[in-house]
């Protein structure tokens, strides 16, 4: 018996997809944790590895657990997610820009 779609047409994962997502999430968590605990790595390398694995972790969570994909059923969810990311980026970049401008003017 397959439970790929419910009455509303939303896709559900199966045990294999959830297991793959979980294993990938654990691996992407253990990599930076192990590097930090082992020590001996440069700060720049650690920051880069943490950032890359964090982005990969978010993508894994979105695909395997939230089932976001390019199907027509998920189109509005993907659009809402992209809009949210753009709003956060504008907020962060704008805040840093304003703080930099204020810092520059305070130094004059």
C-alpha positions in Angstrom: 0.0 0.0 0.0 1.5 3.3 -1.1 0.9 6.6 0.7 2.6 8.9 -1.8 -0.3 11.4 -1.9 -3.0 12.3 0.5 -6.5 13.6 -0.3 -5.3 17.1 -0.9 -2.6 15.8 -3.3 0.4 16.7 -1.2 3.3 14.4 -1.6 4.5 12.4 1.4 7.8 10.6 1.8 8.3 7.0 2.5 10.6 5.4 5.1 13.5 5.1 2.6 13.4 8.9 1.9 13.2 9.8 5.6 16.1 7.4 6.4 18.3 8.9 3.6 17.5 12.4 4.8 18.2 11.5 8.4 21.6 9.9 7.6 22.6 12.8 5.4 21.6 15.2 8.2 23.7 13.3 10.7 26.7 13.2 8.4 26.4 16.9 7.7 26.3 17.6 11.4 29.2 15.3 12.4 31.6 16.8 9.8 31.9 20.3 11.3 31.5 19.0 14.8 34.4 16.6 14.3 36.6 19.2 12.8 35.9 21.6 15.7 36.5 19.0 18.3 39.7 17.7 16.7 41.2 21.2 16.5 44.2 22.0 14.4 42.2 23.6 11.5 42.4 27.2 10.6 39.6 29.5 11.5 38.8 30.3 7.9 38.6 26.7 6.9 36.3 25.9 9.9 34.0 28.8 9.0 33.9 27.7 5.4 33.1 24.1 6.2 30.4 25.1 8.7 28.8 27.4 6.2 28.9 24.9 3.4 27.5 22.1 5.5 24.8 24.4 7.0 23.6 25.3 3.5 23.7 21.6 2.5 21.8 20.8 5.7 19.0 23.3 4.9 18.7 21.9 1.4 18.5 18.3 2.7 15.8 19.3 5.2 13.8 21.1 2.5 13.9 18.2 0.0 13.7 15.1 2.2 11.5 16.3 5.1 9.5 19.3 3.8 9.2 17.6 0.3 9.9 20.8 -1.6 10.6 20.1 -5.2 9.8 21.5 -8.7 6.4 19.8 -9.0 3.3 21.9 -9.7 1.9 21.0 -6.2 4.9 22.6 -4.5 5.1 25.7 -6.7 3.5 28.1 -4.1 5.6 26.6 -1.3 8.8 27.2 -3.2 7.7 30.7 -4.2 6.9 31.5 -0.6 10.3 30.1 0.5 12.2 32.1 -2.1 10.3 35.3 -1.1 11.2 34.7 2.5 14.9 34.2 1.7 14.9 37.4 -0.4 13.2 39.4 2.4 15.8 38.2 4.9 18.6 39.0 2.5 17.4 42.5 1.9 16.9 43.0 5.7 20.4 41.8 6.5 22.3 43.4 3.6 20.4 46.7 4.2 21.2 46.6 7.9 24.9 46.0 7.3 24.9 48.7 4.7 23.3 51.3 7.0 25.6 50.4 9.9 28.6 50.7 7.6 27.4 54.1 6.4 26.8 55.3 9.9 30.2 54.0 11.1 31.8 55.8 8.2 30.1 59.1 8.9 30.9 58.8 12.7 34.6 58.6 11.8 34.7 61.8 9.9 
